[in-house]
Amino acid sequence: MSLTKDADSFKRALHRQDYTSWHSQPAPLNSSSSASASVSTPAPAPITAESTSTPSTKKKRPKTNIVYSQPADTGTGTNVNTQLVYAIDHLKSTHNPMRLQDIAIVTNTPLETDVVLLEKFKSHDKIIWDPKTDLYSYRHEFSFRNKVALLTEIQRQTRKGGGIPVRALKESWKEAPQAIEELEKEGEVLVTRTVKDGQLRMVFWNEIKPDDESGGKHVEKEFFDLWHSLKVPNDVDLLKALHAEGLQATAEETPIPKAPSNMKKKGKRSAPRQRQAKITNTHLKGEIDLSKDYERK
């Protein structure tokens, strides 16, 4: 009886057991297989546009302008000379005095903590330090800040026999190109431009103003076109053209031949050669040695 009771209790425990693992769950009966399948089988997902999308319609990654063949910009670097260039270039572009702390923050350089960098910065020939205000400024080539002072500087340079590059003027005053164009329209300066894009290149002072007193008026278009219509003959026909006009070509200056120099090449001096004396008085041979010099008594 005890074995029968134990067997019945074991069977009831098996029926109460929850089979959660597929490999430990016994096969269901035919009657309950359809019901369990309907309960356990999940419903198919609804068909949407996303599920039917093909690989060709996937979202494309946005293109970036990163050039992987070029090194990335890592800032001012760790080299002292590189940091010095960054600090000086920034001070050059500001055109105003700055504190050392502001320069260090803007350029991300250790000007305040690096003693070597600070010493090189202060001793640079383009850096001006005012000990009263403790401000630093860049020493530009020119110190003008208005159009009148700009014209005075152009006049001073032209009297010396040359013009001024517009780039140098722009570094000293960023509004210099606009002021030069205004002075050109007023007839105060003469400007040369680049052939490719017509940018300002050199500026000169116009000494002859376009007025009735000085006579500096523009050439009429008729004479301007006539001048540019003239063509210089080539080298072959140039002598014929000069001869037809009764002119003579300038003779080329003949180079003066240099006298041969007897200077020997620098080097070790050789010992002087001893030349043998030629004896002509053969009748004195054996009695007097004619190869020696005798002093007069």
Secondary structure, 3 states (H helix, E strand, C coil): CHHHHHHHHHHHHHHHCCCCCCCCCCCCCHHHHHHHHHHHCCCCCCCCCCCCCCHHHCCCCCCCCCCCCCCCCCCCCCCHHHHHHHHHHHHHHHCCCEEHHHHHHHHCCCCCCCHHHHHHHHCCCCEEEECCCCEEEECCCCCCCCHHHHHHHHHHHHHCCCCEEHHHHHHHCCCHHHHHHHHHHCCCEEEEECCCCCCEEEEEECCCCCCCCCCCCCCCHHHHHHHHHCCCCCHHHHHHHHHHCCCCCCCCCCCCCCCCCCCCCCCCCCCCCCCCCCCCCHHHCCCCCCCCCCCCC
